[in-house]
Amino acid sequence: MESCLAVESDIDKVLAKFQSIKDHSNHVSFDLINQVESLKSELQNAPEDHILTSFQQELIKEVLCRVKETVARQASEHRDLHSSVSKVGKSIDRNFVQDFSACSRDDVFNTPERSQIVNKIICQHYYRQGMHDIADALAEESNVQVESHEKEPFTELHHISERLKNKDLEPLLAWATANHCTLETQNSSLEFMIHKLKYIELLKRGPGYQGEAINYARTHFRKFVNKHERDIQILMGMLLYIQNDITQSPYSSYFTSDGEAWLELYETFIRDACQLLGVCVNSPLITCINAGCQAIPALLNIKQVMLQRQVTGIWKGSEELPIEIDLGMDNRYHSMFACPILRQQSSKNNPPMRLVCGHVISRDALQKLCNGNKMKCPYCPVEQSPQDARLIFF
């Protein structure tokens, strides 16, 4: 973060310099243009046989000199700007480490099977983004087998998303109607949000569409009364103001913040559709990139500290990170267990173990606490046999 702030500060200085030179150049150029235009007008209005006076000759020479000086000065300032811009590049090189080998392993993707996994993840990402031509080309060149059921659902979702961006609700409404029962089990409000937005769009057209809006509400809002009674009452209240300027009514926020309603509908659709398909909202590729962007700066910093203290052998980039990195709640997909004794996260080789008394510790801690065939729980005085401990799966 400090590196970003340092680069941002240098960029702000360059932008301030750009603006200062621009303002000064505009002011000087405007004065010169006015002076030249005045002199041109004076000469054009003079008689054809008019001979320039010594004063006029000096004035023309003075204007020409000012023009040459201004052009030379602007060229010099332009060269200075190139120098300032190049300093931003040096600032980026200085503040950002380009060598990420300290937090990576060369053997991660050194087998054909692992390379295929990466290629398949990239293909899936392109299918989710609707870039089927690119995904198909990559799958063909990398010999990735992609089943039709893996890309067909995303084809439909992408089509609906594109139509939503053009404020066309019909494909989304058809999809929501077809999946009504499933959306109900997910306690989704998507279908109601679609009808609500269509109703508001009718009201926006003016008093001439009041009857159509009422008929639409009678037809579609009835089945949502149990869950959205309060919202429906608000929507019906809008009819009182449709004859006047509804944007000046107590319901004006529904008509002035149009973009927010469409964005909320789009996000709800993506979330519910992904839940229906049993996939995450973000593709695995995006998830990995986001996690890496948060984790790499911390890993580079800890690696630098290790180099300064000459303890680089502690972390060799194996299965475990040298520090705990919080990626935020959005990137938590399963429960994690940290042993309260050894202060370490559990792993396949060191899973959590449940003792007879109910307390849970890691297998390594269990082995350290064993005294022959007996052990005492570190949290309660219950003596027990280590063989009675049971493996727990999170």
Number of C-alpha atoms within 10 A of each C-alpha: 6 8 15 11 11 15 21 15 14 18 18 13 15 19 15 12 16 15 12 12 16 12 12 12 17 12 11 13 15 12 12 17 12 11 13 16 12 12 15 12 11 11 14 10 8 11 8 8 6 8 10 11 9 9 9 14 11 12 13 15 12 12 15 14 12 14 17 12 12 16 14 12 13 16 12 11 16 14 11 13 17 11 12 18 16 11 16 19 13 12 18 17 12 13 14 13 11 9 9 12 10 15 18 14 13 7 8 9 13 10 9 9 10 13 14 17 13 16 19 21 16 19 26 23 21 21 23 22 15 20 15 18 11 13 24 16 12 17 19 12 10 14 12 17 11 15 8 8 8 12 19 12 15 22 17 15 21 17 13 23 21 12 15 19 12 9 10 14 18 14 16 23 18 13 15 20 13 11 14 15 11 14 19 12 8 12 11 16 17 23 22 20 18 19 17 19 17 18 20 16 15 18 24 15 12 14 18 12 14 17 13 14 21 15 11 16 18 11 10 14 16 12 11 14 12 8 12 14 13 10 14 17 11 11 17 12 13 17 17 10 16 19 11 12 11 21 15 12 14 11 15 13 12 16 17 11 10 13 10 11 15 18 13 12 20 17 14 16 24 18 17 20 21 17 14 13 10 9 12 14 15 15 17 16 17 14 15 12 11 14 16 13 12 14 16 16 17 15 21 17 11 18 18 14 13 15 12 10 9 10 11 14 9 9 17 14 14 9 8 12 12 14 10 12 13 11 14 9 7 7 12 10 8 6 7 12 17 16 20 13 14 12 12 16 16 19 15 6 9 15 19 27 24 17 21 17 14 11 13 23 26 26 22 18 19 21 12 10 15 15 11 9 9 12 18 17 19 15 10 10 10 12 13 17 15 21 10 11 20 14 13 12 9 9
